[in-house]
Amino acid sequence: MSAGGVARPVWARALPWPLSEMGEPVEALKTLFGEDLSIKQRGTAAVVYTPGTICHCLRCDHELETLLDHTPGFEEKNNLESTMRICSDCGDKRCAQGRNHQDLCDQDPFVKELKRELP
């Protein structure tokens, strides 16, 4: 994962989300988390993220699912489990970083050296 931090989902709203209703919640979130929030559509939900790179590793998607499960008026399951996870560095679907962005990429020189030393 690139430097600069990972964006966290902090609030969600079932779509449609009229522009006239965005102001108050977004302003409150800016007070809590700063000005650089981003709003992205995930399935039929609008999700507000903290500043940083939005990650789709398994760990971050579980965090998003937990948020969506507690979002009033949001009934649909996004079925994030069926999403294929790929490493943001090497693009390999079997890389450990696809499951958790905090893990090292399997193509990292340190990880490669450890694998060579294993029997």
Residue pairs with C-beta under 8 A, 6 or more apart in sequence:
1 53
1 55
1 88
1 89
1 97
1 101
1 102
2 53
2 88
4 52
4 53
5 51
5 52
5 53
6 52
6 53
6 54
6 55
6 60
6 101
7 38
7 49
7 50
7 51
7 52
7 53
7 54
7 55
8 49
8 50
8 52
8 60
8 63
9 47
9 48
9 49
9 60
9 63
9 64
9 67
10 29
10 32
10 33
10 37
10 48
10 49
10 50
10 67
11 25
11 29
11 47
11 48
11 67
12 42
12 45
12 46
12 47
12 48
12 67
12 68
12 71
12 74
13 25
13 45
13 46
13 71
13 73
13 74
14 44
14 45
14 46
14 71
14 72
14 73
14 74
14 75
15 41
15 44
15 45
15 46
17 46
25 48
26 37
26 39
26 48
29 37
29 48
30 37
33 50
33 51
34 50
34 51
36 51
37 48
37 49
37 50
37 51
38 48
38 49
38 51
38 54
39 46
39 47
39 48
39 49
40 46
40 47
40 49
40 54
41 47
42 64
42 68
42 78
43 76
43 78
44 74
44 76
44 78
45 68
45 71
45 74
45 78
47 64
47 67
47 68
55 88
55 101
56 83
56 85
57 85
57 88
57 97
57 98
57 99
57 100
57 101
58 85
58 98
58 99
58 100
59 99
59 100
59 101
59 102
60 101
61 80
61 83
61 85
62 80
64 78
64 80
65 78
65 80
68 74
68 78
84 93
85 93
85 98
85 99
86 92
86 93
86 95
86 98
87 93
87 95
87 96
87 97
87 98
87 105
87 106
87 107
88 97
88 101
89 95
89 97
89 105
89 107
89 108
90 97
90 105
90 106
90 107
92 98
92 106
92 107
94 106
95 105
95 106
95 107
96 103
96 104
96 105
96 106
97 103
97 104
97 105
97 106
104 110
104 111
105 111
106 112
